[in-house]
Amino acid sequence: MQYHLIATCSLGLEAVVARELNNLGMSNVRSDNGQIHFEADEFGLAKSNIWLRSADRVWWLVKSFPCHTFEELFQGMKTIPWGEIIPVNGRFPVDAHSHNSTLTSLPAIQRTAKKAAVEVMQNKYRRLVFTEDGSAHYPIKVFLVKDVCSIMVDTSGSGLHRRGYRTLNAAAPLRETLASALVQLSYWNKDRLLIDPFCGSGTICLEAAMLGLNMAPGLTRKFAYETWPIIEERVCKMALQEAQDTFDRHSKLNIQGYDNDPQVLKLANFHLQKVGLQGRGITFNLRDIAQFQSDEEYGIIITNPPYGERLLEREEAEELYKVLGNIKRGLPTWSVYSISSDPQFEKYFGQQAKRKRKVYNGMIACNYFQYPGPPKKFTQNRVF
Ligand SMILES: C[S@@+](CC[C@H](N)C(=O)[O-])C[C@H]1O[C@@H](n2cnc3c(N)ncnc32)[C@H](O)[C@@H]1O
């Protein structure tokens, strides 16, 4: 069967996710208002969940129809063969979202949609009550935008940022999906030195390592689709096996994370162990940015320094941006990529960024300031 799927992501990352989907060989990839639509069979559905690095979730768009009234919602939901999709004891919680639409009451939208799905199930299974105590899980989302209703089922389960390695949180960790996007938006590749001088719990370094070693971010986690009888176990296993086979288990990287807080470095090292990449050239060490030095050429800094909103006061953060700018000027072959919410970042860095991209770190509107250095001859292979 061919599925119409939608990858959702944080604003500003649509192009990265679309690129990832194209690289995964998905069909008909197109962005629409922060959602990236694509088509795939069962194998592609599994593969996109296992491999997408910057998307939040993968949804199955089951049906879309104009919807101005509860009756239209009810009838639209009833045209979907829920009994063919959901087993008799499957769990199918309904959630709703409404934007610029006539129907606004989310509880009423949820109730109406659930009632219609239950009626369809009742006709199929010839029973009145559904215990919803099985393992098969179908989180349904009624998504109303401008009076068009999209009925979607979450194929991922928990968000795709949950890779499984980050179990302990530092003070202001970067989401794994955003960290991976920052790496993919840089010129870094596995043959180049990467440094995160404000590494915290190590997210940027670990996401880069997984990217460099072609390690699928979903290699060790579970997804909702794996509980669905309509997706054959054989297909799930095949997709996972492909990810196991293409994982580079031998190359050594040169990825260095530094921080001036010994506690967060313990977390970074713990996460490195959890992801299983010890001994692969990824190191985390104590060092204040003021002590930064390197004899290497063509290194790449990708970092998430304090913004002064959550950790230090803004002035202290701005001092750190000055230090970053000095590092870049002292190492002319190096590239610096930094995310910050501070609109004055470039002023303190002392140079206008070659490129700026608006991204969101959770709810915080940020810019990704990009200062690429000269290309490293012969080995440059831009990821994105
Ligand atoms: C926004 S957090 C980075 C979070 C990280 N990206 C993660 O995912 O966990 C900024 C980090 O900068 C560190 N830091 C602050 N001032 C520093 C300095 N002068 N030198 C090195 N690290 C510093 C903090 O300890 C903190 O871990």
The ligand as a Gaussian input file, in Angstrom:
#p B3LYP/6-31G(d) Opt

LIG

0 1
 C       23.299000      26.345000      26.055000
 S       24.383000      25.301000      26.922000
 C       24.841000      24.101000      25.728000
 C       23.888000      22.955000      25.742000
 C       24.291000      21.841000      24.813000
 N       24.155000      22.225000      23.405000
 C       23.461000      20.595000      25.102000
 O       22.756000      20.123000      24.220000
 O       23.476000      20.135000      26.252000
 C       25.810000      26.275000      27.048000
 C       26.966000      25.597000      27.763000
 O       28.047000      26.529000      27.809000
 C       28.808000      26.270000      28.975000
 N       29.637000      27.454000      29.253000
 C       29.262000      28.646000      29.755000
 N       30.310000      29.478000      29.818000
 C       31.392000      28.800000      29.341000
 C       32.770000      29.127000      29.143000
 N       33.227000      30.324000      29.468000
 N       33.579000      28.198000      28.587000
 C       33.104000      26.959000      28.264000
 N       31.820000      26.592000      28.464000
 C       30.962000      27.501000      28.984000
 C       27.747000      25.961000      30.023000
 O       28.290000      25.197000      31.076000
 C       26.703000      25.198000      29.215000
 O       26.872000      23.809000      29.329000

